[in-house]
């Protein structure tokens, strides 16, 4: 599974509707409204790199109200939850 983090700038008055439209796209697992220089962050999860082009520039970027995007592809996932589960294997509750 390929995960990408998409930082999105939107029209300020359209953040909720843009977020809902992005969240409805196939391949988008989560959308967050955030503070800082970007308005939204979307997590896109697909099986193949080619699918990123279908989700991000072909559909997400064309949603009315999306002004710009910046995409970061994740190499590896580190999660405290995953580490705790791995170290707990074989331990009694």
C-alpha positions in Angstrom: 0.0 0.0 0.0 1.3 3.4 -0.9 0.5 6.3 1.4 0.8 9.9 0.4 0.1 13.0 2.5 -1.4 15.8 0.5 -1.2 19.4 1.8 -4.1 21.5 0.4 -4.7 25.2 0.1 -8.4 26.1 -0.5 -10.6 29.1 -0.7 -11.2 30.0 2.9 -14.9 30.2 2.6 -15.1 26.7 1.0 -13.0 24.6 3.4 -15.9 22.4 4.7 -17.4 21.6 1.3 -14.0 21.0 -0.3 -13.0 18.7 2.5 -16.2 16.7 2.1 -15.7 16.3 -1.7 -12.1 15.2 -1.2 -13.1 12.7 1.5 -15.6 11.2 -0.9 -12.9 10.4 -3.5 -11.8 6.8 -3.9 -8.3 6.4 -2.5 -8.7 9.1 0.1 -8.8 7.6 3.6 -8.9 10.7 5.7 -9.1 14.5 5.5 -8.1 16.9 8.3 -8.9 20.6 8.6 -5.7 22.1 10.1 -4.0 25.3 11.2 -0.9 26.7 9.5 -0.1 27.6 5.9 -2.4 24.8 4.5 -6.1 24.4 5.1 -6.5 20.7 4.7 -4.4 17.5 4.9 -5.6 14.4 3.0 -4.2 10.9 3.4 -4.3 9.0 0.1 -3.8 5.3 0.1 -3.5 3.3 -3.1 -2.0 0.1 -4.3 0.2 1.4 -7.2 2.0 4.6 -7.9 0.1 5.2 -11.1 -3.1 5.4 -9.0 -1.7 8.5 -7.3 -2.0 10.4 -10.6 -5.7 9.3 -10.9 -6.5 10.6 -7.4 -4.4 13.7 -6.9 -3.9 15.7 -10.1 -6.8 14.1 -12.1 -9.5 14.5 -9.4 -8.5 16.1 -6.1 -6.8 19.1 -7.7 -9.7 19.7 -10.0 -12.3 20.1 -7.2 -13.6 23.7 -7.2 -12.1 25.6 -4.3 -8.7 23.7 -4.3 -6.1 26.3 -5.0 -2.9 24.2 -4.7 -1.6 20.9 -3.4 1.7 19.6 -2.2 2.2 15.9 -2.1 4.5 13.8 0.1 4.9 10.1 -0.5 5.6 8.1 2.7 8.5 5.6 2.6 7.8 3.9 5.9 5.2 4.0 8.7 6.2 4.4 12.3 3.4 4.1 14.8 3.5 3.8 18.6 0.4 1.6 18.4 2.2 -0.8 16.0 5.3 -0.9 18.3 3.3 -1.6 21.4 1.5 -4.5 19.6 4.7 -6.0 18.4 6.3 -6.0 21.8 3.2 -7.3 23.5 3.2 -10.5 21.4 3.3 -13.5 23.8 2.6 -11.5 26.9 -0.4 -12.3 29.0 -3.0 -9.6 29.6 
